[in-house]
């Protein structure tokens, strides 16, 4: 049996690279991190 969702696909390489870059290191939780402040 294969229980994967039917709505998955690849992602643009730039998005993947940014996710990897921001996943490294330590960040404050609950919207108090540097990345969160640039998004809000």
CHARMM-style PDB file with segment names, atoms N, HN, CA, C and O in Angstrom:
ATOM      1  N   UNK     1       0.842  -1.177   0.000  1.00  0.00      PROA
ATOM      2  CA  UNK     1       0.000   0.000   0.000  1.00  0.00      PROA
ATOM      3  C   UNK     1       0.885   1.238   0.000  1.00  0.00      PROA
ATOM      4  O   UNK     1       1.991   1.234   0.541  1.00  0.00      PROA
ATOM      5  N   UNK     2       0.377   2.286  -0.614  1.00  0.00      PROA
ATOM      6  HN  UNK     2      -0.522   2.288  -1.053  1.00  0.00      PROA
ATOM      7  CA  UNK     2       1.106   3.545  -0.721  1.00  0.00      PROA
ATOM      8  C   UNK     2       0.202   4.642  -0.170  1.00  0.00      PROA
ATOM      9  O   UNK     2      -0.808   4.982  -0.787  1.00  0.00      PROA
ATOM     10  N   UNK     3       0.555   5.196   0.984  1.00  0.00      PROA
ATOM     11  HN  UNK     3       1.376   4.921   1.486  1.00  0.00      PROA
ATOM     12  CA  UNK     3      -0.322   6.138   1.670  1.00  0.00      PROA
ATOM     13  C   UNK     3       0.065   7.604   1.477  1.00  0.00      PROA
ATOM     14  O   UNK     3      -0.316   8.447   2.289  1.00  0.00      PROA
ATOM     15  N   UNK     4       0.799   7.919   0.442  1.00  0.00      PROA
ATOM     16  HN  UNK     4       1.109   7.235  -0.218  1.00  0.00      PROA
ATOM     17  CA  UNK     4       1.181   9.312   0.195  1.00  0.00      PROA
ATOM     18  C   UNK     4      -0.023  10.111  -0.293  1.00  0.00      PROA
ATOM     19  O   UNK     4      -0.967   9.563  -0.861  1.00  0.00      PROA
ATOM     20  N   UNK     5       0.033  11.395  -0.061  1.00  0.00      PROA
ATOM     21  HN  UNK     5       0.800  11.841   0.401  1.00  0.00      PROA
ATOM     22  CA  UNK     5      -1.015  12.288  -0.532  1.00  0.00      PROA
ATOM     23  C   UNK     5      -0.970  12.394  -2.052  1.00  0.00      PROA
ATOM     24  O   UNK     5       0.069  12.156  -2.667  1.00  0.00      PROA
ATOM     25  N   UNK     6      -2.076  12.744  -2.642  1.00  0.00      PROA
ATOM     26  HN  UNK     6      -2.920  12.938  -2.143  1.00  0.00      PROA
ATOM     27  CA  UNK     6      -2.109  12.897  -4.097  1.00  0.00      PROA
ATOM     28  C   UNK     6      -1.798  14.326  -4.535  1.00  0.00      PROA
ATOM     29  O   UNK     6      -1.906  14.639  -5.720  1.00  0.00      PROA
ATOM     30  N   UNK     7      -1.414  15.198  -3.604  1.00  0.00      PROA
ATOM     31  HN  UNK     7      -1.326  14.944  -2.640  1.00  0.00      PROA
ATOM     32  CA  UNK     7      -1.155  16.594  -3.962  1.00  0.00      PROA
ATOM     33  C   UNK     7       0.271  17.021  -3.597  1.00  0.00      PROA
ATOM     34  O   UNK     7       0.479  18.091  -3.024  1.00  0.00      PROA
ATOM     35  N   UNK     8       1.230  16.187  -3.927  1.00  0.00      PROA
ATOM     36  HN  UNK     8       1.061  15.318  -4.392  1.00  0.00      PROA
ATOM     37  CA  UNK     8       2.626  16.540  -3.668  1.00  0.00      PROA
ATOM     38  C   UNK     8       3.359  16.685  -4.981  1.00  0.00      PROA
ATOM     39  O   UNK     8       3.032  16.033  -5.972  1.00  0.00      PROA
ATOM     40  N   UNK     9       4.351  17.546  -4.972  1.00  0.00      PROA
ATOM     41  HN  UNK     9       4.617  18.075  -4.166  1.00  0.00      PROA
ATOM     42  CA  UNK     9       5.136  17.799  -6.184  1.00  0.00      PROA
ATOM     43  C   UNK     9       6.493  18.346  -5.770  1.00  0.00      PROA
ATOM     44  O   UNK     9       6.739  18.601  -4.592  1.00  0.00      PROA
ATOM     45  N   UNK    10       7.347  18.517  -6.722  1.00  0.00      PROA
ATOM     46  HN  UNK    10       7.147  18.310  -7.680  1.00  0.00      PROA
ATOM     47  CA  UNK    10       8.654  19.097  -6.450  1.00  0.00      PROA
ATOM     48  C   UNK    10       8.543  20.583  -6.145  1.00  0.00      PROA
ATOM     49  O   UNK    10       7.468  21.178  -6.232  1.00  0.00      PROA
ATOM     50  N   UNK    11       9.666  21.160  -5.791  1.00  0.00      PROA
ATOM     51  HN  UNK    11      10.539  20.677  -5.721  1.00  0.00      PROA
ATOM     52  CA  UNK    11       9.702  22.585  -5.475  1.00  0.00      PROA
ATOM     53  C   UNK    11      10.820  23.232  -6.289  1.00  0.00      PROA
ATOM     54  O   UNK    11      11.801  22.580  -6.648  1.00  0.00      PROA
ATOM     55  N   UNK    12      10.660  24.506  -6.570  1.00  0.00      PROA
ATOM     56  HN  UNK    12       9.863  25.036  -6.279  1.00  0.00      PROA
ATOM     57  CA  UNK    12      11.675  25.244  -7.314  1.00  0.00      PROA
ATOM     58  C   UNK    12      12.998  25.193  -6.546  1.00  0.00      PROA
ATOM     59  O   UNK    12      12.992  25.304  -5.320  1.00  0.00      PROA
ATOM     60  N   UNK    13      14.117  25.030  -7.228  1.00  0.00      PROA
ATOM     61  HN  UNK    13      14.122  24.941  -8.224  1.00  0.00      PROA
ATOM     62  CA  UNK    13      15.419  24.929  -6.555  1.00  0.00      PROA
ATOM     63  C   UNK    13      15.737  26.111  -5.637  1.00  0.00      PROA
ATOM     64  O   UNK    13      16.387  25.925  -4.609  1.00  0.00      PROA
ATOM     65  N   UNK    14      15.293  27.321  -5.986  1.00  0.00      PROA
ATOM     66  HN  UNK    14      14.764  27.471  -6.821  1.00  0.00      PROA
ATOM     67  CA  UNK    14      15.541  28.481  -5.117  1.00  0.00      PROA
ATOM     68  C   UNK    14      14.809  28.346  -3.786  1.00  0.00      PROA
ATOM     69  O   UNK    14      15.345  28.710  -2.739  1.00  0.00      PROA
ATOM     70  N   UNK    15      13.593  27.828  -3.827  1.00  0.00      PROA
ATOM     71  HN  UNK    15      13.158  27.533  -4.678  1.00  0.00      PROA
ATOM     72  CA  UNK    15      12.829  27.616  -2.598  1.00  0.00      PROA
ATOM     73  C   UNK    15      13.503  26.555  -1.747  1.00  0.00      PROA
ATOM     74  O   UNK    15      13.648  26.726  -0.536  1.00  0.00      PROA
ATOM     75  N   UNK    16      13.909  25.480  -2.361  1.00  0.00      PROA
ATOM     76  HN  UNK    16      13.792  25.341  -3.344  1.00  0.00      PROA
ATOM     77  CA  UNK    16      14.594  24.411  -1.637  1.00  0.00      PROA
ATOM     78  C   UNK    16      15.883  24.915  -0.998  1.00  0.00      PROA
ATOM     79  O   UNK    16      16.181  24.577   0.147  1.00  0.00      PROA
ATOM     80  N   UNK    17      16.643  25.715  -1.723  1.00  0.00      PROA
ATOM     81  HN  UNK    17      16.402  25.990  -2.653  1.00  0.00      PROA
ATOM     82  CA  UNK    17      17.901  26.252  -1.193  1.00  0.00      PROA
ATOM     83  C   UNK    17      17.648  27.179  -0.009  1.00  0.00      PROA
ATOM     84  O   UNK    17      18.374  27.124   0.983  1.00  0.00      PROA
ATOM     85  N   UNK    18      16.627  28.029  -0.101  1.00  0.00      PROA
ATOM     86  HN  UNK    18      16.037  28.074  -0.907  1.00  0.00      PROA
ATOM     87  CA  UNK    18      16.320  28.929   1.013  1.00  0.00      PROA
ATOM     88  C   UNK    18      15.829  28.174   2.232  1.00  0.00      PROA
ATOM     89  O   UNK    18      16.195  28.513   3.357  1.00  0.00      PROA
ATOM     90  N   UNK    19      15.004  27.154   2.026  1.00  0.00      PROA
ATOM     91  HN  UNK    19      14.706  26.879   1.111  1.00  0.00      PROA
ATOM     92  CA  UNK    19      14.552  26.349   3.159  1.00  0.00      PROA
ATOM     93  C   UNK    19      15.737  25.689   3.853  1.00  0.00      PROA
ATOM     94  O   UNK    19      15.802  25.658   5.082  1.00  0.00      PROA
ATOM     95  N   UNK    20      16.661  25.169   3.078  1.00  0.00      PROA
ATOM     96  HN  UNK    20      16.608  25.195   2.080  1.00  0.00      PROA
ATOM     97  CA  UNK    20      17.851  24.538   3.657  1.00  0.00      PROA
ATOM     98  C   UNK    20      18.710  25.554   4.391  1.00  0.00      PROA
ATOM     99  O   UNK    20      19.229  25.268   5.470  1.00  0.00      PROA
ATOM    100  N   UNK    21      18.863  26.738   3.812  1.00  0.00      PROA
ATOM    101  HN  UNK    21      18.442  26.970   2.935  1.00  0.00      PROA
ATOM    102  CA  UNK    21      19.697  27.776   4.437  1.00  0.00      PROA
ATOM    103  C   UNK    21      19.103  28.223   5.766  1.00  0.00      PROA
ATOM    104  O   UNK    21      19.832  28.406   6.740  1.00  0.00      PROA
ATOM    105  N   UNK    22      17.789  28.399   5.814  1.00  0.00      PROA
ATOM    106  HN  UNK    22      17.196  28.250   5.023  1.00  0.00      PROA
ATOM    107  CA  UNK    22      17.147  28.876   7.033  1.00  0.00      PROA
ATOM    108  C   UNK    22      16.913  27.770   8.053  1.00  0.00      PROA
ATOM    109  O   UNK    22      16.623  28.055   9.215  1.00  0.00      PROA
ATOM    110  N   UNK    23      17.033  26.522   7.640  1.00  0.00      PROA
ATOM    111  HN  UNK    23      17.268  26.291   6.696  1.00  0.00      PROA
ATOM    112  CA  UNK    23      16.854  25.408   8.570  1.00  0.00      PROA
ATOM    113  C   UNK    23      18.118  25.151   9.388  1.00  0.00      PROA
ATOM    114  O   UNK    23      18.073  24.447  10.396  1.00  0.00      PROA
ATOM    115  N   UNK    24      19.227  25.710   8.963  1.00  0.00      PROA
ATOM    116  HN  UNK    24      19.263  26.282   8.144  1.00  0.00      PROA
ATOM    117  CA  UNK    24      20.492  25.503   9.675  1.00  0.00      PROA
ATOM    118  C   UNK    24      20.602  26.482  10.842  1.00  0.00      PROA
ATOM    119  O   UNK    24      20.156  27.625  10.750  1.00  0.00      PROA
ATOM    120  N   UNK    25      21.187  26.031  11.914  1.00  0.00      PROA
ATOM    121  HN  UNK    25      21.549  25.102  11.989  1.00  0.00      PROA
ATOM    122  CA  UNK    25      21.415  26.913  13.059  1.00  0.00      PROA
ATOM    123  C   UNK    25      20.264  26.916  14.041  1.00  0.00      PROA
ATOM    124  O   UNK    25      19.419  26.021  14.047  1.00  0.00      PROA
ATOM    125  N   UNK    26      20.254  27.942  14.867  1.00  0.00      PROA
ATOM    126  HN  UNK    26      20.940  28.669  14.862  1.00  0.00      PROA
ATOM    127  CA  UNK    26      19.265  28.064  15.943  1.00  0.00      PROA
ATOM    128  C   UNK    26      18.431  29.316  15.709  1.00  0.00      PROA
ATOM    129  O   UNK    26      18.962  30.359  15.326  1.00  0.00      PROA
ATOM    130  N   UNK    27      17.136  29.213  15.939  1.00  0.00      PROA
ATOM    131  HN  UNK    27      16.705  28.366  16.250  1.00  0.00      PROA
ATOM    132  CA  UNK    27      16.243  30.366  15.800  1.00  0.00      PROA
ATOM    133  C   UNK    27      15.253  30.371  16.953  1.00  0.00      PROA
ATOM    134  O   UNK    27      14.882  29.316  17.470  1.00  0.00      PROA
ATOM    135  N   UNK    28      14.834  31.545  17.347  1.00  0.00      PROA
ATOM    136  HN  UNK    28      15.135  32.402  16.928  1.00  0.00      PROA
ATOM    137  CA  UNK    28      13.842  31.697  18.402  1.00  0.00      PROA
ATOM    138  C   UNK    28      12.475  31.279  17.869  1.00  0.00      PROA
ATOM    139  O   UNK    28      12.147  31.532  16.710  1.00  0.00      PROA
ATOM    140  N   UNK    29      11.698  30.651  18.708  1.00  0.00      PROA
ATOM    141  HN  UNK    29      11.965  30.446  19.650  1.00  0.00      PROA
ATOM    142  CA  UNK    29      10.373  30.170  18.302  1.00  0.00      PROA
ATOM    143  C   UNK    29       9.306  31.256  18.417  1.00  0.00      PROA
ATOM    144  O   UNK    29       9.547  32.325  18.977  1.00  0.00      PROA
ATOM    145  N   UNK    30       8.146  30.969  17.887  1.00  0.00      PROA
ATOM    146  HN  UNK    30       7.950  30.100  17.432  1.00  0.00      PROA
ATOM    147  CA  UNK    30       6.931  31.770  18.027  1.00  0.00      PROA
ATOM    148  C   UNK    30       7.055  33.178  17.469  1.00  0.00      PROA
ATOM    149  O   UNK    30       6.625  34.135  18.113  1.00  0.00      PROA
ATOM    150  N   UNK    31       7.634  33.320  16.287  1.00  0.00      PROA
ATOM    151  HN  UNK    31       7.983  32.543  15.765  1.00  0.00      PROA
ATOM    152  CA  UNK    31       7.629  34.590  15.591  1.00  0.00      PROA
ATOM    153  C   UNK    31       8.628  35.616  16.065  1.00  0.00      PROA
ATOM    154  O   UNK    31       8.546  36.778  15.667  1.00  0.00      PROA
ATOM    155  N   UNK    32       9.571  35.223  16.905  1.00  0.00      PROA
ATOM    156  HN  UNK    32       9.637  34.279  17.228  1.00  0.00      PROA
ATOM    157  CA  UNK    32      10.525  36.187  17.448  1.00  0.00      PROA
ATOM    158  C   UNK    32      11.899  36.082  16.797  1.00  0.00      PROA
ATOM    159  O   UNK    32      12.836  36.750  17.233  1.00  0.00      PROA
ATOM    160  N   UNK    33      12.034  35.264  15.769  1.00  0.00      PROA
ATOM    161  HN  UNK    33      11.272  34.721  15.415  1.00  0.00      PROA
ATOM    162  CA  UNK    33      13.319  35.093  15.105  1.00  0.00      PROA
ATOM    163  C   UNK    33      13.563  36.153  14.040  1.00  0.00      PROA
ATOM    164  O   UNK    33      12.649  36.882  13.655  1.00  0.00      PROA
ATOM    165  N   UNK    34      14.784  36.230  13.576  1.00  0.00      PROA
ATOM    166  HN  UNK    34      15.527  35.637  13.889  1.00  0.00      PROA
ATOM    167  CA  UNK    34      15.144  37.215  12.557  1.00  0.00      PROA
ATOM    168  C   UNK    34      14.350  37.015  11.270  1.00  0.00      PROA
ATOM    169  O   UNK    34      13.880  37.985  10.675  1.00  0.00      PROA
ATOM    170  N   UNK    35      14.197  35.774  10.838  1.00  0.00      PROA
ATOM    171  HN  UNK    35      14.578  34.986  11.321  1.00  0.00      PROA
ATOM    172  CA  UNK    35      13.445  35.505   9.610  1.00  0.00      PROA
ATOM    173  C   UNK    35      11.984  35.913   9.769  1.00  0.00      PROA
ATOM    174  O   UNK    35      11.398  36.489   8.853  1.00  0.00      PROA
ATOM    175  N   UNK    36      11.395  35.619  10.924  1.00  0.00      PROA
ATOM    176  HN  UNK    36      11.872  35.151  11.669  1.00  0.00      PROA
ATOM    177  CA  UNK    36      10.001  35.991  11.160  1.00  0.00      PROA
ATOM    178  C   UNK    36       9.807  37.500  11.065  1.00  0.00      PROA
ATOM    179  O   UNK    36       8.812  37.960  10.505  1.00  0.00      PROA
ATOM    180  N   UNK    37      10.729  38.259  11.595  1.00  0.00      PROA
ATOM    181  HN  UNK    37      11.537  37.885  12.050  1.00  0.00      PROA
ATOM    182  CA  UNK    37      10.603  39.720  11.555  1.00  0.00      PROA
ATOM    183  C   UNK    37      10.688  40.262  10.130  1.00  0.00      PROA
ATOM    184  O   UNK    37      10.114  41.312   9.838  1.00  0.00      PROA
ATOM    185  N   UNK    38      11.390  39.570   9.243  1.00  0.00      PROA
ATOM    186  HN  UNK    38      11.856  38.717   9.480  1.00  0.00      PROA
ATOM    187  CA  UNK    38      11.456  40.041   7.860  1.00  0.00      PROA
ATOM    188  C   UNK    38      10.195  39.694   7.084  1.00  0.00      PROA
ATOM    189  O   UNK    38       9.888  40.342   6.083  1.00  0.00      PROA
ATOM    190  N   UNK    39       9.460  38.681   7.532  1.00  0.00      PROA
ATOM    191  HN  UNK    39       9.710  38.155   8.345  1.00  0.00      PROA
ATOM    192  CA  UNK    39       8.247  38.261   6.832  1.00  0.00      PROA
ATOM    193  C   UNK    39       7.054  39.095   7.269  1.00  0.00      PROA
ATOM    194  O   UNK    39       6.211  39.446   6.443  1.00  0.00      PROA
ATOM    195  N   UNK    40       6.970  39.418   8.552  1.00  0.00      PROA
ATOM    196  HN  UNK    40       7.655  39.133   9.223  1.00  0.00      PROA
ATOM    197  CA  UNK    40       5.797  40.152   9.078  1.00  0.00      PROA
ATOM    198  C   UNK    40       5.794  41.575   8.670  1.00  0.00      PROA
ATOM    199  OT1 UNK    40       4.882  42.319   9.030  1.00  0.00      PROA
TER     200      UNK     40
END
